[in-house]
């Protein structure tokens, strides 16, 4: 009977190699557990007075529709929407809606709104023509040609709680971003597919104008 001698150095080397490979596999698996998430835009037209440059997520600016591997906090709580004023008018307020199509109840998609600046003074009236005493936000100004990064996580905690109540199982991976309204210093208003100027005979109301009328007007 022949008893083979064990080379402990060789065996130890094999064990170390095996353990390193196992740890590497766990690390790769852990990284893959971070899902791909994406921001998309809705209601974008060529003649829009505000342009989306991209989304700043986890320190890098990505284009709409491009998936990125990020945690929910990186994706929603700490992300910014990078916009540019491509009009010849000063912007004083931007309203943005965020929709989560994977989190749905009987009323539709769960949504959130981010507000920067204020509405045009021409809109701060009730339908009866009385001054509207709403809560003003800090003053905001985005002059022609300037860019600005809008933090999308202002209401993150409230939105997270709402999404958890609607569907606690679903982990959202898609957020649809749509401009609700953009207000200008000269009293005009824009939303996707709509341009308006103040109606002098009806305080708080707007008259629909064409894109060419908007671009031809001066402050």
Phi, psi and omega in degrees: 000128182255125178260117181284136177276134181271127175274098186296329179295317179294316180298318179297321178297319179296318180295318180296318179298317180297316181295320179296320179295321180295317179297320179298321179295320179296319180296317179296317179298318180297319179295321181290343179289339176284113188285160172282134179231159187212144169256135173235159180251147177232144176074037182263134179229161183293332184262019179294141180280352178232136185243139176268119177280322180163192179240130176269110182233127179052040174086357180233147180269123180242154180280154176302139178088355180266117181293149177220143178276113184203152174288167181296321180296318177295322187283318185248311187291325187245009183270155179235146171264121182264116183237162178223135176280106181259010176267181176255022183234149180283131177267134180242352180202139178226124177248128182233135175256139176243126181243142179242093187294343180275347181249097189235140171233196183294340180267355179115204182290143171292138185223162176218161178227137176247130182239130176236129179077206186227163173289160175297144181301334181292345181259354184276057177220151173284170178295342177272359177092005179274147178303138181264121181262077178264170181280116179284144175265167177305145181300145183220143178214126175231102185281162180308132178087349181276153176246159182206147177253118182262120179290125182270356184261019182305317184250028188303313185298316180295317181294321178298317179297318180295315180296324180293325179287321182291311180206093184290346184276324186287131173256108185295139178235359181223135176230123178265123182253130180219133175291129175273318179193149172231130183248144184243157182301327182279007176096352181285164182220144176225143168216163185309119180081008183220136171233138180217151174237155182300141175269111184296337182269348181224093181304134180090351180255159180236153175256127179291132178234166179277159176304323181293326177293320179299311184290335181277339182286152179241151178294000000 
